[in-house]
Amino acid sequence: MTTPPLWTVAPMAEAMRAERRNTLPASVTGISIDSRTIAPGEAFFAIAGDRHDGHAFVAAALDKGAGLAVVAADKLAGLPANAPLLVVADVLEGLRDLARAARARSTAKIAAITGSVGKTSTKEMLRAVLMPHGPVHAAEASYNNHWGVPLTLARMSADAAFAVIEIGMNHPGEIEPLARLARPHVALITTVGTAHLEAFADIEGIAAEKAAIFAGLEPGGAAILPGDLPVSPILLDVARRHAAQVVTFGAAEGMTYRLKSVTLAEDATVVQAAHAGAPLLYKIRSPGRHFAMNALGVIAAAGALGCDTAVVACDLGQWQPP
């Protein structure tokens, strides 16, 4: 079975303002930054990281069947003479440009997720409950940083109905640019805790950084956030400035989605909740109160994306942590 193309090379090169070198394929089947796992027909982006420079692995990627390599203009020395190349000023910026092009061509409804803990499991939970409603794009791993988010977006096929983008941070100022790159219709914060406190003066600083995800929302977008944390007023303030719809979840009274009780069994979590006063019952095939709360955020996010929350709550019963 032939893998359909992800990108044709002409618009790909145009998006990145790339110079074409040697004989290039008409299209590529995927995007990779790892020569060890690259599949035949994919484009290899020679990103320079903290420990390795991808330009050292261009030949290996091409030997494994890469359709072309994206390389920096100042690092052409030593590359195979006849290699199929797209030459850019900066490879990581080229990947960001391709991510912007992928987002621009997409008609998918985009959800972005951040939080001090639970991002990846919540991403997988949301992916699972959206799948019955159409093709869902999400990263196969925790690709949530300065290269992971653009890589995830650049890999998004044009026919995706939904995309779930995980956004993380280690230092102040990292979330907003990634959120603006993703341009989500729905942005979800799982929780705010003391992870990465060494990079911030206090937990209020962490909350402000997490809330920056709302700055990337599309017009008419929805902000989903825990409404009963000590720092929730910070989240709410930013959400109200950027979102057309603000949805809260938590255990306290007054939440849009309220967690009322959690029953933990050996292999399941059973939750009684309420949405706008109406009962909401759901189950997860794994014990954990944190899963119960994250699932409530997922139900809220899926509802904001246009899904029937009763159906989503039912589908949660099939989800297990990876």
C-alpha positions in Angstrom: 0.0 0.0 0.0 1.4 3.4 -1.1 1.7 6.0 1.6 -0.1 9.2 0.4 2.0 12.4 0.3 2.0 14.7 3.2 3.5 17.6 1.3 4.2 18.2 -2.4 7.7 19.8 -2.6 6.8 23.0 -4.5 4.5 24.5 -1.8 6.8 23.1 0.9 9.8 24.9 -0.6 7.7 28.1 -1.0 6.5 28.1 2.6 10.1 27.8 3.8 11.6 30.2 1.2 13.9 27.4 0.4 16.4 27.0 -2.5 16.1 23.7 -4.3 19.3 21.8 -5.0 19.7 18.8 -7.3 16.9 16.4 -8.3 14.0 16.5 -5.8 11.0 14.2 -5.5 7.5 15.6 -6.3 6.3 15.0 -2.8 7.3 13.7 0.7 5.3 11.3 2.8 6.3 12.7 6.2 8.6 14.9 8.2 11.4 13.6 10.4 14.2 15.0 12.5 15.7 11.6 13.5 17.8 9.7 11.0 17.5 6.5 13.1 13.7 6.3 12.7 13.2 8.0 9.3 11.0 6.2 6.8 11.5 6.1 3.1 10.1 9.1 1.3 10.1 11.4 4.3 11.8 14.8 4.5 14.7 15.0 7.0 15.1 18.3 8.8 18.8 18.7 9.9 18.0 20.5 13.2 21.0 21.5 15.3 20.3 20.5 18.9 22.1 20.9 22.2 24.1 17.7 21.8 23.9 16.8 18.1 23.7 18.7 14.8 21.4 17.0 12.3 23.7 18.0 9.4 26.0 15.2 10.5 23.3 12.7 9.8 22.0 13.9 6.4 23.9 11.1 4.5 22.5 8.5 6.9 19.0 9.7 6.5 19.3 9.7 2.7 20.8 6.2 2.8 17.7 5.1 4.6 15.5 6.4 1.9 14.7 10.0 2.9 13.2 11.8 -0.1 15.1 15.0 0.6 16.9 16.9 3.4 16.3 20.4 4.7 19.6 22.0 5.5 21.1 25.3 6.4 22.9 27.4 3.8 26.0 27.8 6.0 26.4 24.0 6.6 26.6 22.6 3.0 30.2 21.6 3.3 30.6 17.9 3.6 27.1 17.0 2.4 26.8 14.5 -0.5 27.3 16.4 -3.8 24.1 15.2 -5.5 21.9 15.1 -2.4 18.3 16.3 -2.9 18.2 19.4 -0.7 16.0 22.2 0.3 18.4 25.0 1.5 17.1 27.5 4.1 18.7 30.1 6.3 17.8 28.3 9.5 16.4 24.8 9.7 14.4 25.2 12.9 12.9 28.4 11.5 12.1 26.6 8.3 10.3 23.9 10.3 8.3 26.7 12.0 7.5 28.2 8.5 6.2 24.8 7.4 4.2 24.5 10.6 2.5 27.9 9.8 1.7 26.6 6.3 0.2 23.4 7.7 -1.9 25.4 10.1 -3.0 27.8 7.3 -4.1 25.0 5.0 -5.9 23.0 7.7 -9.7 23.1 8.3 -9.2 21.0 11.5 -10.6 22.1 14.8 -7.4 22.6 17.0 -7.1 21.9 20.7 -4.0 22.9 22.7 -3.2 21.6 26.1 -0.8 22.7 28.8 -0.4 22.3 32.5 2.1 21.5 35.2 1.3 17.8 35.1 -1.0 15.5 33.1 -0.4 17.1 29.6 0.4 13.9 27.7 -2.2 11.7 29.3 -4.8 14.4 28.8 -3.7 14.8 25.2 -4.1 11.0 24.6 -7.5 11.1 26.4 -8.8 13.9 24.2 -7.4 12.2 21.1 -9.3 9.0 22.0 -12.7 10.6 22.5 -12.4 12.7 19.3 -11.5 9.8 17.1 -15.2 8.7 16.6 -15.9 12.2 15.3 -13.3 12.3 12.5 -9.6 11.9 11.7 -7.5 13.2 14.7 -3.9 14.4 14.4 -1.7 14.3 17.5 2.0 13.7 18.2 2.9 10.1 19.1 5.1 11.3 21.9 5.4 14.3 24.3 6.5 16.7 21.6 5.7 19.9 23.4 8.7 22.2 23.1 10.2 24.7 20.7 10.8 22.0 18.1 8.1 19.5 19.1 5.2 21.8 18.5 6.2 22.9 15.0 7.1 19.3 14.2 3.6 18.2 15.2 2.0 20.9 13.2 4.1 20.3 10.1 3.1 16.6 10.2 -0.6 17.5 10.2 -2.3 16.2 7.1 -4.7 18.5 5.2 -7.6 16.2 5.8 -7.5 16.1 9.6 -10.8 16.9 11.3 -9.2 17.6 14.7 -5.7 18.1 16.0 -4.5 18.0 19.7 -1.3 19.9 20.3 0.6 19.6 23.6 2.5 22.7 24.7 5.1 22.7 27.5 7.6 25.1 29.0 10.7 25.2 31.1 11.2 29.0 31.3 9.2 32.2 31.1 8.1 33.3 27.6 7.9 29.9 26.0 4.2 29.1 25.8 2.8 32.1 24.0 4.8 31.8 20.8 3.9 28.1 20.5 0.3 28.9 21.2 0.3 31.6 18.5 1.9 29.1 16.1 -0.9 26.5 16.8 -3.7 29.0 16.8 -6.1 26.7 18.7 -9.9 26.9 18.8 -9.8 25.5 22.3 -7.1 25.8 24.9 -7.0 23.7 28.0 -4.9 24.0 31.2 -4.9 20.8 33.2 -3.6 22.3 36.5 -0.9 24.6 37.8 1.7 23.2 40.2 5.3 23.8 41.3 7.0 22.0 38.5 9.7 24.3 37.0 9.5 26.6 40.1 13.3 27.0 39.8 12.7 29.2 36.7 10.0 31.3 38.3 9.8 33.6 41.3 6.6 31.9 42.6 3.6 29.8 41.5 1.8 32.9 40.4 4.5 33.3 37.8 3.9 29.7 36.6 0.2 30.4 36.4 0.8 33.5 34.3 3.0 31.5 31.9 0.4 28.7 31.6 -2.3 31.2 31.0 -0.3 32.6 28.0 -1.7 29.7 26.0 -4.9 31.7 25.7 -3.1 34.4 23.8 -3.0 32.1 20.8 -6.7 31.4 20.7 -8.5 31.9 17.4 -11.3 34.5 17.4 -14.3 32.9 19.0 -12.1 30.4 20.9 -12.8 28.7 24.2 -10.6 28.7 27.3 -10.9 25.6 29.5 -9.3 26.0 33.0 -9.3 24.7 36.6 -11.5 27.2 38.4 -10.9 26.2 42.0 -7.1 26.6 42.4 -5.5 29.4 44.5 -4.1 30.8 41.2 -7.3 30.4 39.2 -8.0 34.2 39.3 -4.8 34.7 37.3 -6.0 32.1 34.7 -9.4 33.6 34.5 -8.1 37.1 34.0 -6.0 36.1 31.0 -8.8 33.9 29.6 -11.4 36.6 29.7 -9.1 38.9 27.7 -8.5 36.4 24.9 -11.4 33.9 24.8 -15.0 34.3 23.7 -16.0 31.4 26.0 -14.5 30.7 29.4 -15.2 27.2 30.9 -14.2 26.2 34.3 -13.9 22.7 35.8 -13.1 21.6 39.4 -14.7 20.3 42.6 -16.0 23.6 44.0 -19.4 24.9 43.6 -19.9 27.3 40.7 -17.8 25.4 38.2 -19.1 24.9 34.7 -18.1 21.3 35.0 -18.1 20.2 38.6 -16.5 17.0 40.0 -18.8 15.7 42.7 -17.5 12.3 43.7 -14.7 9.9 42.7 -14.8 6.1 43.4 -11.6 4.2 42.9 -11.6 0.5 42.1 -8.7 -1.8 41.5 -8.9 -1.2 37.7 -11.2 1.7 37.2 -12.2 5.2 38.3 -15.9 6.0 38.4 -16.9 9.7 38.6 -20.0 11.6 39.3 -20.0 15.1 38.0 -22.4 17.8 36.8 -22.5 20.1 33.8 -24.7 23.2 34.2 -26.6 21.4 37.0 -27.2 18.2 34.9 -25.7 14.9 36.1 -22.7 13.6 34.3 -21.4 10.1 34.9 -18.2 8.6 33.4 -15.6 5.9 34.0 -12.0 5.4 33.2 -10.3 2.0 32.9 -7.6 2.9 35.4 -7.6 4.1 39.0 -6.6 7.7 39.8 -8.3 10.8 41.0 -6.0 12.9 38.8 -7.5 11.0 35.8 -11.0 11.9 37.0 -10.2 15.6 37.0 -8.3 15.6 33.7 -11.1 13.7 32.1 -13.5 16.4 33.2 -11.3 19.0 31.4 -11.3 16.7 28.4 -15.2 16.5 28.4 -15.2 20.3 28.6 -12.7 20.7 25.7 -14.5 18.2 23.5 -17.8 20.0 24.2 -16.2 23.3 23.2 -15.1 21.6 19.9 -18.7 20.7 19.1 -18.9 17.2 20.4 -21.9 15.8 22.4 -20.6 15.7 26.0 -22.8 12.7 26.8 -21.2 10.7 24.0 -17.7 11.8 25.1 -18.4 10.8 28.7 -19.5 7.3 27.4 -16.4 7.0 25.2 -14.1 7.8 28.1 -15.0 4.3 29.5 -12.9 2.8 26.8 -9.7 4.8 27.5 -6.7 3.5 29.4 -3.4 5.3 30.0 -0.8 4.3 27.5 
